[in-house]
Structure formats: C-alpha cells, structure tokens
Amino acid sequence: MTSPAAADTLDDFDEEPTRPAVKEMAGRSPTRIALARLRKDKVAVVCGVILLLMVVLALLAPVISNVLNIYRDYGPGKPNPTDVLEFDGYPNTGPPYHGFDPNHPLGIEPNTGYDNLALLLFGLRTSLFIAVLATVVSTIVGVTLGLIAGYAKGVLDSVLSFIIDFMLSFPFILGALALAPIITTRFGENSATLGRAEFLSLVGVLVLFGWMGLARLVRGQVLSLREREFIQAARVIGVPTRAILFKELLPNLVAPIVVATSLALPGYVAAEAGLSFLGIGLSEGTSLGKTIDSAAQSFDVYPMYLWAPVITIMVLVIALNLLGDSVRDAFDPKTRR
C-alpha cells in the first residue's frame, strides 16, 4: 500500500514542469532585415523625410506656383516683368533694395522679373528629373554589361573590360565640353528643339560617363558567384544563359546595386548643377545649376538670389549621401547593429 507521502511525490512527478514561453522567430529575408534597420536609423529617417518633402515640392511646382500666384515666365494672362522691375533691372519690391515682400518670399530675379521661389521649385523639379533618369539608365546599362562581362569568358570579357577601363580613364568635363558646341550648332536655330536636345544630351553625357563604376562592381560580384554550386547546377540541367543571368545571378546582386544607386544619385545632382553652371547644361528652361549661373552675376548686390539654390543643392546632396550611407550599412551583412 502506497503511503500518502509517496503518492504526493508521484503526483508531483507526473505534473509537466513549467517552462518559459519560447518566442517564435519568424524567418525574414535580407531585404526585410535591411528595411528594419533603416526604420531604426534616425539619420536615414530624417534624410528620407527631407528627400520626400523635396520630391513633393518638385512634383507640385506648377500647383504651388498657381496657388501663390508666382511665375517663372510671362505670357498671356500673366503680369508684365516691367511692373516689378526698376529701370536698372533690379526689382522694385523685396530685396536687395527694399524690405521683405510676402508675395515674393525669396525675392525677384533681376532683369527678368521672375519669382525666385518659382524658379527654385521648377529648377528642383528639372534637376531631380535629370538625376533620376540618368541614374535609372546608367544602372540598367551598368548592370547589364557587368553581368555579361562577369559571366562571359575569353574575348567578350576582355573587350568589355577594356571598354570599361577606357571609359573610366576618359575625362568627364572634356567630353561634356566637346559635345556642347556640337549640339548648339546643330540645333541652335529652333529654341524648342534646342531645349529638348540639350536635355537629352545632358542625360546622355551623365549616363555615358556614369555606368562604368557599377559595371565593374557587378562584374566583380559575378566573377565570384558564377563558380557557386547553384550556378553550376543550373548549367548542368540546361538552364538558358539569359535565365542564369537575370534569375539566378541578378537577385543575389540586389544589395550592392541598391547601395551603388543610392550613392550615385547625389553625384548626378551635383554633376547636373555643375554642368549647367559652366554653361554646358540647359540654356532653355529652368534648373538649379542654371539659376546659380545667373545669380553669380549679381552676387555682390543680391546675395540671397544665389544662396537659395546653393543651399537647396547642398541640403539635397547631403541628405542623399547620408541616406546612401545608411542604405549601405543596412544592406551590409557584416554590419553589427
């Protein structure tokens, strides 16, 4: 017969011991991990908000101009520039000779009478559009040629590598200076055609001298990936070369491509402004570089006219660079957070 003490001991033994609850860990892809890191990065969040604000202002430039009744040009139904200019070409309201004008918070452009805020908004729109378009096209060209050069062997790899090295050694400013007079001479008779040609040529110059770095980066990554087991298995079972390049190799290159693209975008913004300032960029339309070129002539009398686009470019480039650094750290698997 079992004693009461022994029965209590058996009951305690039969009870399942209490264990701490184990938190279920859900599997996450590297992209989700990188996005989670970016959300926790205060610098990335602040820079992202700044960039989002600038993009919204650029996209809504015509709407904002109509609401505030400010103009970057004159035409039917718009005021005459002589209404806001003195005989010497400087504005009769606002700086540099008058006090603050709430109708023109950044002042009026000398000699033309255009509103500086409208010029800034439309210039930001043009500069961002050129930089984004050049980034997208150069990324496509660089990734495609880098994939082909890294995966191919023999003559094709040697030829593409030589082209990449040759273009990297060619001076960027010299090429831009050589193209500008040719385009001006060819399309200078028609202002509408000239503006379109200058826009396309500016994007073309940025792409022509901007794809090589990414192509070399992708080629180096493909050289290490093409000998991996999954690529060898795809070759053995007869997967077409195009499928291997774009379905097997390309998904493994997302992280370096995203990082390179995020760091290339501010470079294109600064390059567009520099080329327009040198007179190689746009002569028709409005851009931040063209505004800086026009404002430099009046800097000694009207410095605010120059500081507005310069500070805008500075904030835009710094925000893009800091966001690019955060993206690089977030997508780097060796980064400890």
Secondary structure, DSSP 8 states (H G I E B T S, - for coil): ---HHHHHHHHHHHS--------------HHHHHHHHHHH-HHHHHHHHHHHHHHHHHHTHHHHHHHHT--SS--TTS--GGGSB-TTSSBSSSTTTS---TTSTT-B-TTT--BHHHHHHHHHHHHHHHHHHHHHHHHHHHHHHHHHHHH--THHHHHHHHHHHHHHHS-HHHHHHHHHHHHHHHHTT-HHHHHHHHHHHHHHHHHHTTSHHHHHHHHHHHHHHTTSHHHHHHHHTT--HHHIIIIIIGGGGHHHHHHHHHHHHHHHHHHHHHHHHTTSS-SSS--HHHHHHHHGGGTTT-HHHHHHHHHHHHHHHHHHHHHHHHHHHHH-TT---
